[in-house]
């Protein structure tokens, strides 16, 4: 299966995750990314179709070729797509061994609510954003 966009599945109540979505939308004028929250029916369906069971703990990226990318590899993939300085940063981060990158990613993920906060409800896209959300 191929599609003409990349899907980003994120925690809709996580403040850090929502800031990441805002960042991606600001730096992606071509509209490469489409978004769904873990908590939405489409987000749950997409994760289940890729064998993700249990509560999600990371940002998930589903590539144009339907490959699931997680944790630090997902962040590297997103930076590479954004291009420019974000691609350069992604290439530098790629040098760090995956085990170390993912340990730092998982530590941040475990503490994201405490450090950055949690919303009481999932993000509701604005009318301008609606076309970017699945």
N, CA, C and O atoms as CSV, one atom per row, in Angstrom:
chain,resi,resn,atom,element,x,y,z
A,1,UNK,N,N,0.848,-1.185,0.000
A,1,UNK,CA,C,0.000,0.000,0.000
A,1,UNK,C,C,0.891,1.244,0.000
A,1,UNK,O,O,1.838,1.341,0.780
A,2,UNK,N,N,0.584,2.161,-0.854
A,2,UNK,CA,C,1.270,3.449,-0.829
A,2,UNK,C,C,0.227,4.551,-0.784
A,2,UNK,O,O,-0.897,4.392,-1.261
A,3,UNK,N,N,0.623,5.660,-0.207
A,3,UNK,CA,C,-0.257,6.834,-0.141
A,3,UNK,C,C,0.607,8.048,-0.416
A,3,UNK,O,O,1.831,7.929,-0.469
A,4,UNK,N,N,0.011,9.198,-0.589
A,4,UNK,CA,C,0.790,10.396,-0.916
A,4,UNK,C,C,1.035,11.291,0.298
A,4,UNK,O,O,1.237,12.496,0.151
A,5,UNK,N,N,1.017,10.705,1.492
A,5,UNK,CA,C,1.309,11.453,2.715
A,5,UNK,C,C,1.830,10.506,3.787
A,5,UNK,O,O,1.711,9.286,3.670
A,6,UNK,N,N,2.400,11.081,4.819
A,6,UNK,CA,C,2.918,10.357,5.977
A,6,UNK,C,C,1.964,10.602,7.139
A,6,UNK,O,O,1.515,11.730,7.342
A,7,UNK,N,N,1.650,9.558,7.905
A,7,UNK,CA,C,0.731,9.674,9.030
A,7,UNK,C,C,1.518,9.744,10.335
A,7,UNK,O,O,2.438,8.959,10.565
A,8,UNK,N,N,1.140,10.696,11.183
A,8,UNK,CA,C,1.723,10.846,12.512
A,8,UNK,C,C,0.607,10.585,13.517
A,8,UNK,O,O,-0.396,11.298,13.546
A,9,UNK,N,N,0.792,9.547,14.344
A,9,UNK,CA,C,-0.196,9.217,15.375
A,9,UNK,C,C,0.401,9.627,16.721
A,9,UNK,O,O,1.483,9.173,17.093
A,10,UNK,N,N,-0.310,10.484,17.441
A,10,UNK,CA,C,0.227,11.101,18.647
A,10,UNK,C,C,-0.773,11.019,19.789
A,10,UNK,O,O,-1.948,10.716,19.583
A,11,UNK,N,N,-0.293,11.291,20.988
A,11,UNK,CA,C,-1.124,11.315,22.192
A,11,UNK,C,C,-1.875,12.644,22.230
A,11,UNK,O,O,-1.270,13.692,22.457
A,12,UNK,N,N,-3.174,12.607,22.012
A,12,UNK,CA,C,-3.973,13.817,21.902
A,12,UNK,C,C,-4.101,14.634,23.168
A,12,UNK,O,O,-4.479,15.803,23.103
A,13,UNK,N,N,-3.796,14.051,24.328
A,13,UNK,CA,C,-3.886,14.816,25.577
A,13,UNK,C,C,-2.521,15.275,26.088
A,13,UNK,O,O,-2.449,16.008,27.074
A,14,UNK,N,N,-1.458,14.863,25.441
A,14,UNK,CA,C,-0.092,15.217,25.858
A,14,UNK,C,C,0.282,16.593,25.301
A,14,UNK,O,O,0.229,16.821,24.093
A,15,UNK,N,N,0.656,17.497,26.193
A,15,UNK,CA,C,1.033,18.846,25.773
A,15,UNK,C,C,2.257,18.812,24.859
A,15,UNK,O,O,2.273,19.489,23.831
A,16,UNK,N,N,3.278,18.040,25.215
A,16,UNK,CA,C,4.475,17.937,24.380
A,16,UNK,C,C,4.126,17.399,22.995
A,16,UNK,O,O,4.619,17.911,21.989
A,17,UNK,N,N,3.287,16.381,22.936
A,17,UNK,CA,C,2.899,15.788,21.655
A,17,UNK,C,C,2.153,16.801,20.792
A,17,UNK,O,O,2.379,16.880,19.584
A,18,UNK,N,N,1.269,17.572,21.410
A,18,UNK,CA,C,0.523,18.589,20.664
A,18,UNK,C,C,1.438,19.694,20.171
A,18,UNK,O,O,1.230,20.220,19.078
A,19,UNK,N,N,2.446,20.060,20.953
A,19,UNK,CA,C,3.418,21.052,20.485
A,19,UNK,C,C,4.218,20.495,19.302
A,19,UNK,O,O,4.580,21.233,18.386
A,20,UNK,N,N,4.486,19.196,19.332
A,20,UNK,CA,C,5.177,18.554,18.215
A,20,UNK,C,C,4.322,18.633,16.950
A,20,UNK,O,O,4.838,18.925,15.871
A,21,UNK,N,N,3.031,18.378,17.077
A,21,UNK,CA,C,2.120,18.484,15.930
A,21,UNK,C,C,2.113,19.924,15.413
A,21,UNK,O,O,2.174,20.148,14.204
A,22,UNK,N,N,2.038,20.903,16.325
A,22,UNK,CA,C,2.072,22.313,15.908
A,22,UNK,C,C,3.352,22.619,15.137
A,22,UNK,O,O,3.316,23.275,14.096
A,23,UNK,N,N,4.479,22.141,15.653
A,23,UNK,CA,C,5.777,22.349,15.007
A,23,UNK,C,C,5.776,21.744,13.600
A,23,UNK,O,O,6.191,22.387,12.636
A,24,UNK,N,N,5.304,20.502,13.501
A,24,UNK,CA,C,5.287,19.836,12.194
A,24,UNK,C,C,4.401,20.587,11.205
A,24,UNK,O,O,4.770,20.742,10.041
A,25,UNK,N,N,3.256,21.046,11.646
A,25,UNK,CA,C,2.371,21.783,10.722
A,25,UNK,C,C,3.010,23.099,10.281
A,25,UNK,O,O,2.893,23.484,9.117
A,26,UNK,N,N,3.680,23.788,11.195
A,26,UNK,CA,C,4.334,25.059,10.843
A,26,UNK,C,C,5.459,24.867,9.843
A,26,UNK,O,O,5.664,25.712,8.972
A,27,UNK,N,N,6.191,23.764,9.958
A,27,UNK,CA,C,7.371,23.539,9.125
A,27,UNK,C,C,7.102,22.614,7.936
A,27,UNK,O,O,8.036,22.176,7.266
A,28,UNK,N,N,5.847,22.324,7.679
A,28,UNK,CA,C,5.463,21.430,6.594
A,28,UNK,C,C,4.434,22.111,5.690
A,28,UNK,O,O,3.277,21.695,5.635
A,29,UNK,N,N,4.861,23.157,4.986
A,29,UNK,CA,C,3.897,23.892,4.154
A,29,UNK,C,C,3.334,23.062,3.006
A,29,UNK,O,O,2.260,23.377,2.493
A,30,UNK,N,N,4.037,22.006,2.592
A,30,UNK,CA,C,3.540,21.187,1.482
A,30,UNK,C,C,2.438,20.232,1.928
A,30,UNK,O,O,1.762,19.639,1.087
A,31,UNK,N,N,2.246,20.074,3.244
A,31,UNK,CA,C,1.179,19.201,3.734
A,31,UNK,C,C,1.494,17.725,3.645
A,31,UNK,O,O,0.595,16.912,3.431
A,32,UNK,N,N,2.756,17.366,3.807
A,32,UNK,CA,C,3.171,15.957,3.762
A,32,UNK,C,C,2.534,15.141,4.893
A,32,UNK,O,O,2.229,13.963,4.709
A,33,UNK,N,N,2.337,15.750,6.040
A,33,UNK,CA,C,1.896,15.012,7.221
A,33,UNK,C,C,0.391,15.094,7.414
A,33,UNK,O,O,-0.226,16.143,7.225
A,34,UNK,N,N,-0.184,13.952,7.797
A,34,UNK,CA,C,-1.561,13.867,8.270
A,34,UNK,C,C,-1.485,13.348,9.699
A,34,UNK,O,O,-0.562,12.611,10.047
A,35,UNK,N,N,-2.443,13.728,10.518
A,35,UNK,CA,C,-2.363,13.448,11.945
A,35,UNK,C,C,-3.603,12.722,12.446
A,35,UNK,O,O,-4.709,12.908,11.937
A,36,UNK,N,N,-3.385,11.889,13.461
A,36,UNK,CA,C,-4.478,11.227,14.182
A,36,UNK,C,C,-3.994,11.028,15.609
A,36,UNK,O,O,-2.819,10.745,15.844
A,37,UNK,N,N,-4.905,11.178,16.553
A,37,UNK,CA,C,-4.516,10.931,17.946
A,37,UNK,C,C,-4.693,9.450,18.263
A,37,UNK,O,O,-5.461,8.748,17.607
A,38,UNK,N,N,-3.962,8.985,19.292
A,38,UNK,CA,C,-4.119,7.610,19.779
A,38,UNK,C,C,-5.579,7.341,20.115
A,38,UNK,O,O,-6.112,6.256,19.883
A,39,UNK,N,N,-6.205,8.379,20.674
A,39,UNK,CA,C,-7.527,8.221,21.261
A,39,UNK,C,C,-8.652,8.224,20.227
A,39,UNK,O,O,-9.791,7.898,20.561
A,40,UNK,N,N,-8.357,8.581,18.993
A,40,UNK,CA,C,-9.398,8.629,17.958
A,40,UNK,C,C,-9.632,7.235,17.380
A,40,UNK,O,O,-8.729,6.398,17.389
A,41,UNK,N,N,-10.836,6.986,16.880
A,41,UNK,CA,C,-11.096,5.679,16.257
A,41,UNK,C,C,-10.120,5.366,15.114
A,41,UNK,O,O,-9.653,4.233,15.001
A,42,UNK,N,N,-9.810,6.347,14.274
A,42,UNK,CA,C,-8.879,6.092,13.161
A,42,UNK,C,C,-7.471,5.818,13.685
A,42,UNK,O,O,-6.767,4.966,13.144
A,43,UNK,N,N,-7.048,6.537,14.741
A,43,UNK,CA,C,-5.742,6.280,15.338
A,43,UNK,C,C,-5.659,4.871,15.897
A,43,UNK,O,O,-4.675,4.165,15.679
A,44,UNK,N,N,-6.699,4.464,16.622
A,44,UNK,CA,C,-6.746,3.099,17.183
A,44,UNK,C,C,-6.721,2.060,16.073
A,44,UNK,O,O,-6.025,1.050,16.174
A,45,UNK,N,N,-7.486,2.311,15.010
A,45,UNK,CA,C,-7.553,1.373,13.890
A,45,UNK,C,C,-6.199,1.251,13.180
A,45,UNK,O,O,-5.756,0.147,12.865
A,46,UNK,N,N,-5.556,2.378,12.936
A,46,UNK,CA,C,-4.245,2.349,12.273
A,46,UNK,C,C,-3.212,1.611,13.121
A,46,UNK,O,O,-2.436,0.810,12.600
A,47,UNK,N,N,-3.202,1.876,14.420
A,47,UNK,CA,C,-2.253,1.190,15.298
A,47,UNK,C,C,-2.529,-0.312,15.329
A,47,UNK,O,O,-1.601,-1.115,15.236
A,48,UNK,N,N,-3.791,-0.691,15.459
A,48,UNK,CA,C,-4.146,-2.116,15.483
A,48,UNK,C,C,-3.737,-2.805,14.186
A,48,UNK,O,O,-3.287,-3.950,14.201
A,49,UNK,N,N,-3.895,-2.101,13.061
A,49,UNK,CA,C,-3.534,-2.700,11.765
A,49,UNK,C,C,-2.026,-2.937,11.645
A,49,UNK,O,O,-1.576,-3.698,10.788
A,50,UNK,N,N,-1.256,-2.281,12.509
A,50,UNK,CA,C,0.198,-2.480,12.534
A,50,UNK,C,C,0.641,-3.294,13.749
A,50,UNK,O,O,1.829,-3.341,14.068
A,51,UNK,N,N,-0.312,-3.931,14.423
A,51,UNK,CA,C,0.006,-4.832,15.520
A,51,UNK,C,C,0.317,-4.161,16.842
A,51,UNK,O,O,0.856,-4.807,17.741
A,52,UNK,N,N,-0.006,-2.879,16.991
A,52,UNK,CA,C,0.245,-2.189,18.252
A,52,UNK,C,C,-0.903,-2.505,19.194
A,52,UNK,O,O,-2.056,-2.164,18.930
A,53,UNK,N,N,-0.569,-3.164,20.299
A,53,UNK,CA,C,-1.570,-3.503,21.311
A,53,UNK,C,C,-1.170,-2.856,22.629
A,53,UNK,O,O,0.007,-2.581,22.864
A,54,UNK,N,N,-2.135,-2.621,23.467
A,54,UNK,CA,C,-1.853,-1.978,24.740
A,54,UNK,C,C,-1.812,-0.480,24.582
A,54,UNK,O,O,-1.955,0.043,23.477
A,55,UNK,N,N,-1.617,0.208,25.684
A,55,UNK,CA,C,-1.613,1.671,25.603
A,55,UNK,C,C,-0.394,2.181,24.834
A,55,UNK,O,O,0.731,1.775,25.124
A,56,UNK,N,N,-0.602,3.059,23.865
A,56,UNK,CA,C,0.514,3.619,23.098
A,56,UNK,C,C,1.398,4.484,23.995
A,56,UNK,O,O,0.914,5.141,24.916
A,57,UNK,N,N,2.690,4.473,23.714
A,57,UNK,CA,C,3.630,5.225,24.552
A,57,UNK,C,C,4.596,6.083,23.744
A,57,UNK,O,O,5.522,6.665,24.307
A,58,UNK,N,N,4.395,6.167,22.453
A,58,UNK,CA,C,5.330,6.881,21.604
A,58,UNK,C,C,4.580,7.580,20.487
A,58,UNK,O,O,3.390,7.333,20.288
A,59,UNK,N,N,5.248,8.434,19.768
A,59,UNK,CA,C,4.696,8.948,18.524
A,59,UNK,C,C,4.946,7.865,17.476
A,59,UNK,O,O,6.055,7.345,17.358
A,60,UNK,N,N,3.914,7.539,16.730
A,60,UNK,CA,C,4.024,6.532,15.682
A,60,UNK,C,C,3.966,7.238,14.335
A,60,UNK,O,O,3.154,8.140,14.127
A,61,UNK,N,N,4.832,6.819,13.429
A,61,UNK,CA,C,4.828,7.351,12.075
A,61,UNK,C,C,4.560,6.187,11.132
A,61,UNK,O,O,5.220,5.149,11.199
A,62,UNK,N,N,3.584,6.377,10.256
A,62,UNK,CA,C,3.317,5.392,9.209
A,62,UNK,C,C,3.734,6.040,7.903
A,62,UNK,O,O,3.155,7.036,7.469
A,63,UNK,N,N,4.747,5.457,7.285
A,63,UNK,CA,C,5.338,6.033,6.083
A,63,UNK,C,C,4.390,5.914,4.893
A,63,UNK,O,O,3.354,5.253,4.962
A,64,UNK,N,N,4.770,6.564,3.815
A,64,UNK,CA,C,3.992,6.487,2.578
A,64,UNK,C,C,3.845,5.041,2.101
A,64,UNK,O,O,2.861,4.701,1.444
A,65,UNK,N,N,4.820,4.193,2.429
A,65,UNK,CA,C,4.784,2.791,2.015
A,65,UNK,C,C,4.198,1.880,3.090
A,65,UNK,O,O,4.344,0.660,3.014
A,66,UNK,N,N,3.537,2.462,4.089
A,66,UNK,CA,C,2.824,1.747,5.145
A,66,UNK,C,C,3.751,1.040,6.144
A,66,UNK,O,O,3.364,0.037,6.744
A,67,UNK,N,N,4.951,1.551,6.319
A,67,UNK,CA,C,5.867,1.011,7.312
A,67,UNK,C,C,5.694,1.789,8.612
A,67,UNK,O,O,5.619,3.017,8.592
A,68,UNK,N,N,5.631,1.089,9.735
A,68,UNK,CA,C,5.506,1.728,11.044
A,68,UNK,C,C,6.892,2.062,11.582
A,68,UNK,O,O,7.767,1.198,11.629
A,69,UNK,N,N,7.090,3.311,11.987
A,69,UNK,CA,C,8.360,3.774,12.544
A,69,UNK,C,C,8.058,4.340,13.924
A,69,UNK,O,O,7.097,5.091,14.092
A,70,UNK,N,N,8.884,3.980,14.925
A,70,UNK,CA,C,8.592,4.366,16.308
A,70,UNK,C,C,9.810,4.982,16.988
A,70,UNK,O,O,10.936,4.904,16.497
A,71,UNK,N,N,9.538,5.599,18.138
A,71,UNK,CA,C,10.531,6.154,19.044
A,71,UNK,C,C,11.485,7.099,18.315
A,71,UNK,O,O,11.053,7.906,17.492
A,72,UNK,N,N,12.776,7.002,18.615
A,72,UNK,CA,C,13.722,7.962,18.043
A,72,UNK,C,C,13.802,7.845,16.528
A,72,UNK,O,O,14.064,8.838,15.850
A,73,UNK,N,N,13.584,6.654,15.983
A,73,UNK,CA,C,13.587,6.505,14.525
A,73,UNK,C,C,12.445,7.311,13.899
A,73,UNK,O,O,12.587,7.833,12.794
A,74,UNK,N,N,11.317,7.410,14.603
A,74,UNK,CA,C,10.201,8.215,14.094
A,74,UNK,C,C,10.595,9.686,14.042
A,74,UNK,O,O,10.288,10.373,13.068
A,75,UNK,N,N,11.267,10.173,15.075
A,75,UNK,CA,C,11.689,11.577,15.093
A,75,UNK,C,C,12.701,11.851,13.977
A,75,UNK,O,O,12.652,12.897,13.329
A,76,UNK,N,N,13.609,10.912,13.761
A,76,UNK,CA,C,14.591,11.050,12.678
A,76,UNK,C,C,13.871,11.062,11.325
A,76,UNK,O,O,14.201,11.861,10.449
A,77,UNK,N,N,12.901,10.186,11.164
A,77,UNK,CA,C,12.142,10.127,9.913
A,77,UNK,C,C,11.426,11.457,9.653
A,77,UNK,O,O,11.449,11.967,8.533
A,78,UNK,N,N,10.796,12.010,10.681
A,78,UNK,CA,C,10.085,13.284,10.526
A,78,UNK,C,C,11.049,14.409,10.161
A,78,UNK,O,O,10.758,15.216,9.277
A,79,UNK,N,N,12.193,14.466,10.836
A,79,UNK,CA,C,13.192,15.497,10.528
A,79,UNK,C,C,13.715,15.380,9.109
A,79,UNK,O,O,13.937,16.385,8.434
A,80,UNK,N,N,13.908,14.159,8.662
A,80,UNK,CA,C,14.390,13.929,7.305
A,80,UNK,C,C,13.375,14.443,6.287
A,80,UNK,O,O,13.752,15.068,5.295
A,81,UNK,N,N,12.098,14.184,6.527
A,81,UNK,CA,C,11.057,14.653,5.613
A,81,UNK,C,C,10.981,16.178,5.598
A,81,UNK,O,O,10.805,16.786,4.542
A,82,UNK,N,N,11.116,16.798,6.786
A,82,UNK,CA,C,11.034,18.261,6.849
A,82,UNK,C,C,12.138,18.928,6.040
A,82,UNK,O,O,11.945,20.014,5.495
A,83,UNK,N,N,13.299,18.276,5.962
A,83,UNK,CA,C,14.400,18.816,5.175
A,83,UNK,C,C,15.139,19.942,5.869
A,83,UNK,O,O,14.908,20.224,7.045
A,84,UNK,N,N,16.031,20.583,5.126
A,84,UNK,CA,C,16.807,21.720,5.633
A,84,UNK,C,C,17.553,21.399,6.912
A,84,UNK,O,O,18.168,20.339,7.027
A,85,UNK,N,N,17.503,22.313,7.882
A,85,UNK,CA,C,18.244,22.089,9.125
A,85,UNK,C,C,17.710,20.901,9.920
A,85,UNK,O,O,18.446,20.287,10.692
A,86,UNK,N,N,16.429,20.576,9.732
A,86,UNK,CA,C,15.843,19.444,10.460
A,86,UNK,C,C,16.397,18.131,9.908
A,86,UNK,O,O,16.602,17.178,10.661
A,87,UNK,N,N,16.638,18.078,8.606
A,87,UNK,CA,C,17.256,16.886,8.017
A,87,UNK,C,C,18.693,16.737,8.526
A,87,UNK,O,O,19.134,15.635,8.850
A,88,UNK,N,N,19.414,17.859,8.592
A,88,UNK,CA,C,20.795,17.808,9.093
A,88,UNK,C,C,20.817,17.339,10.546
A,88,UNK,O,O,21.644,16.506,10.916
A,89,UNK,N,N,19.916,17.867,11.365
A,89,UNK,CA,C,19.847,17.441,12.773
A,89,UNK,C,C,19.507,15.957,12.866
A,89,UNK,O,O,20.067,15.241,13.695
A,90,UNK,N,N,18.595,15.496,12.021
A,90,UNK,CA,C,18.223,14.079,12.020
A,90,UNK,C,C,19.426,13.204,11.676
A,90,UNK,O,O,19.618,12.147,12.278
A,91,UNK,N,N,20.231,13.638,10.716
A,91,UNK,CA,C,21.402,12.853,10.325
A,91,UNK,C,C,22.439,12.804,11.451
A,91,UNK,O,O,23.100,11.784,11.649
A,92,UNK,N,N,22.575,13.892,12.175
A,92,UNK,CA,C,23.503,13.907,13.317
A,92,UNK,C,C,22.994,12.981,14.414
A,92,UNK,O,O,23.761,12.203,14.982
A,93,UNK,N,N,21.705,13.064,14.711
A,93,UNK,CA,C,21.121,12.216,15.760
A,93,UNK,C,C,21.216,10.750,15.373
A,93,UNK,O,O,21.391,9.894,16.240
A,94,UNK,N,N,21.105,10.444,14.082
A,94,UNK,CA,C,21.185,9.062,13.612
A,94,UNK,C,C,22.519,8.408,13.982
A,94,UNK,O,O,22.598,7.186,14.107
A,95,UNK,N,N,23.566,9.219,14.157
A,95,UNK,CA,C,24.888,8.689,14.515
A,95,UNK,C,C,24.877,8.058,15.907
A,95,UNK,O,O,25.614,7.107,16.171
A,96,UNK,N,N,24.038,8.594,16.795
A,96,UNK,CA,C,23.939,8.062,18.158
A,96,UNK,C,C,23.332,6.665,18.076
A,96,UNK,O,O,22.345,6.465,17.368
A,97,UNK,N,N,23.904,5.700,18.786
A,97,UNK,CA,C,23.350,4.336,18.734
A,97,UNK,C,C,21.861,4.314,19.113
A,97,UNK,O,O,21.428,4.990,20.046
A,98,UNK,N,N,21.097,3.520,18.364
A,98,UNK,CA,C,19.647,3.451,18.563
A,98,UNK,C,C,19.283,3.135,20.009
A,98,UNK,O,O,18.339,3.722,20.539
A,99,UNK,N,N,19.986,2.245,20.649
A,99,UNK,CA,C,19.678,1.883,22.040
A,99,UNK,C,C,19.737,3.089,22.968
A,99,UNK,O,O,18.863,3.261,23.816
A,100,UNK,N,N,20.758,3.921,22.814
A,100,UNK,CA,C,20.889,5.124,23.631
A,100,UNK,C,C,19.810,6.135,23.269
A,100,UNK,O,O,19.189,6.727,24.151
A,101,UNK,N,N,19.585,6.336,21.965
A,101,UNK,CA,C,18.530,7.264,21.519
A,101,UNK,C,C,17.183,6.859,22.086
A,101,UNK,O,O,16.439,7.699,22.592
A,102,UNK,N,N,16.866,5.565,22.003
A,102,UNK,CA,C,15.563,5.103,22.468
A,102,UNK,C,C,15.437,5.140,23.989
A,102,UNK,O,O,14.345,5.356,24.513
A,103,UNK,N,N,16.536,4.934,24.697
A,103,UNK,CA,C,16.500,5.061,26.157
A,103,UNK,C,C,16.118,6.486,26.547
A,103,UNK,O,O,15.277,6.689,27.422
A,104,UNK,N,N,16.731,7.462,25.902
A,104,UNK,CA,C,16.406,8.876,26.171
A,104,UNK,C,C,14.975,9.171,25.752
A,104,UNK,O,O,14.252,9.859,26.472
A,105,UNK,N,N,14.559,8.666,24.606
A,105,UNK,CA,C,13.191,8.867,24.125
A,105,UNK,C,C,12.189,8.283,25.130
A,105,UNK,O,O,11.223,8.950,25.501
A,106,UNK,N,N,12.417,7.050,25.568
A,106,UNK,CA,C,11.498,6.380,26.493
A,106,UNK,C,C,11.432,7.101,27.840
A,106,UNK,O,O,10.360,7.202,28.437
A,107,UNK,N,N,12.556,7.596,28.313
A,107,UNK,CA,C,12.600,8.348,29.575
A,107,UNK,C,C,11.739,9.610,29.454
A,107,UNK,O,O,10.966,9.938,30.354
A,108,UNK,N,N,11.889,10.307,28.331
A,108,UNK,CA,C,11.087,11.499,28.092
A,108,UNK,C,C,9.610,11.124,27.987
A,108,UNK,O,O,8.758,11.807,28.555
A,109,UNK,N,N,9.305,10.061,27.275
A,109,UNK,CA,C,7.924,9.622,27.100
A,109,UNK,C,C,7.274,9.276,28.441
A,109,UNK,O,O,6.125,9.642,28.688
A,110,UNK,N,N,8.001,8.581,29.295
A,110,UNK,CA,C,7.464,8.214,30.613
A,110,UNK,C,C,7.170,9.435,31.476
A,110,UNK,O,O,6.271,9.395,32.316
A,111,UNK,N,N,7.904,10.505,31.283
A,111,UNK,CA,C,7.773,11.696,32.119
A,111,UNK,C,C,7.050,12.858,31.442
A,111,UNK,O,O,6.962,13.941,32.021
A,112,UNK,N,N,6.536,12.659,30.240
A,112,UNK,CA,C,5.992,13.762,29.447
A,112,UNK,C,C,4.850,14.498,30.145
A,112,UNK,O,O,4.781,15.724,30.059
A,113,UNK,N,N,3.961,13.793,30.826
A,113,UNK,CA,C,2.855,14.468,31.507
A,113,UNK,C,C,3.355,15.298,32.681
A,113,UNK,O,O,2.906,16.425,32.893
A,114,UNK,N,N,4.279,14.739,33.434
A,114,UNK,CA,C,4.803,15.448,34.607
A,114,UNK,C,C,5.591,16.688,34.193
A,114,UNK,O,O,5.463,17.738,34.823
A,115,UNK,N,N,6.403,16.581,33.147
A,115,UNK,CA,C,7.262,17.691,32.730
A,115,UNK,C,C,6.532,18.737,31.902
A,115,UNK,O,O,6.785,19.933,32.050
A,116,UNK,N,N,5.630,18.300,31.035
A,116,UNK,CA,C,5.022,19.215,30.068
A,116,UNK,C,C,3.528,19.423,30.273
A,116,UNK,O,O,2.959,20.379,29.747
A,117,UNK,N,N,2.895,18.551,31.023
A,117,UNK,CA,C,1.474,18.693,31.294
A,117,UNK,C,C,0.612,17.787,30.435
A,117,UNK,O,O,1.054,17.173,29.464
A,118,UNK,N,N,-0.640,17.742,30.852
A,118,UNK,CA,C,-1.618,16.883,30.188
A,118,UNK,C,C,-2.914,17.675,30.063
A,118,UNK,O,O,-3.342,18.334,31.011
A,119,UNK,N,N,-3.523,17.610,28.911
A,119,UNK,CA,C,-4.798,18.280,28.678
A,119,UNK,C,C,-5.931,17.410,29.226
A,119,UNK,O,O,-5.790,16.194,29.351
A,120,UNK,N,N,-7.023,18.034,29.541
A,120,UNK,CA,C,-8.169,17.266,30.039
A,120,UNK,C,C,-8.942,16.602,28.898
A,120,UNK,O,O,-9.684,15.646,29.124
A,121,UNK,N,N,-8.768,17.108,27.675
A,121,UNK,CA,C,-9.429,16.526,26.501
A,121,UNK,C,C,-8.442,16.472,25.344
A,121,UNK,O,O,-7.411,17.144,25.356
A,122,UNK,N,N,-8.771,15.672,24.359
A,122,UNK,CA,C,-7.933,15.573,23.160
A,122,UNK,C,C,-7.989,16.868,22.363
A,122,UNK,O,O,-8.952,17.631,22.444
A,123,UNK,N,N,-6.958,17.087,21.613
A,123,UNK,CA,C,-6.869,18.228,20.710
A,123,UNK,C,C,-8.019,18.189,19.706
A,123,UNK,O,O,-8.328,17.141,19.139
A,124,UNK,N,N,-8.635,19.325,19.501
A,124,UNK,CA,C,-9.649,19.482,18.465
A,124,UNK,C,C,-9.036,20.400,17.410
A,124,UNK,O,O,-8.707,21.549,17.703
A,125,UNK,N,N,-8.879,19.898,16.180
A,125,UNK,CA,C,-8.264,20.736,15.148
A,125,UNK,C,C,-9.114,21.964,14.830
A,125,UNK,O,O,-10.344,21.915,14.852
A,126,UNK,N,N,-8.431,23.051,14.538
A,126,UNK,CA,C,-9.127,24.259,14.103
A,126,UNK,C,C,-9.674,24.009,12.698
A,126,UNK,O,O,-9.277,23.043,12.047
A,127,UNK,N,N,-10.575,24.863,12.225
A,127,UNK,CA,C,-11.070,24.685,10.849
A,127,UNK,C,C,-9.932,24.673,9.818
A,127,UNK,O,O,-10.000,23.940,8.832
A,128,UNK,N,N,-8.884,25.486,10.043
A,128,UNK,CA,C,-7.749,25.523,9.110
A,128,UNK,C,C,-6.944,24.227,9.150
A,128,UNK,O,O,-6.354,23.828,8.146
A,129,UNK,N,N,-6.921,23.569,10.313
A,129,UNK,CA,C,-6.132,22.338,10.474
A,129,UNK,C,C,-6.898,21.085,10.065
A,129,UNK,O,O,-6.289,20.050,9.794
A,130,UNK,N,N,-8.195,21.165,10.020
A,130,UNK,CA,C,-9.048,19.986,9.877
A,130,UNK,C,C,-8.636,19.072,8.706
A,130,UNK,O,O,-8.683,17.850,8.849
A,131,UNK,N,N,-8.244,19.622,7.580
A,131,UNK,CA,C,-7.872,18.817,6.413
A,131,UNK,C,C,-6.617,17.983,6.677
A,131,UNK,O,O,-6.383,16.988,5.992
A,132,UNK,N,N,-5.813,18.379,7.660
A,132,UNK,CA,C,-4.571,17.656,7.975
A,132,UNK,C,C,-4.792,16.507,8.954
A,132,UNK,O,O,-3.875,15.722,9.198
A,133,UNK,N,N,-5.992,16.397,9.517
A,133,UNK,CA,C,-6.304,15.353,10.495
A,133,UNK,C,C,-7.180,14.282,9.867
A,133,UNK,O,O,-8.122,14.578,9.132
A,134,UNK,N,N,-6.852,13.031,10.172
A,134,UNK,CA,C,-7.627,11.905,9.618
A,134,UNK,C,C,-8.864,11.658,10.464
A,134,UNK,O,O,-9.646,10.755,10.166
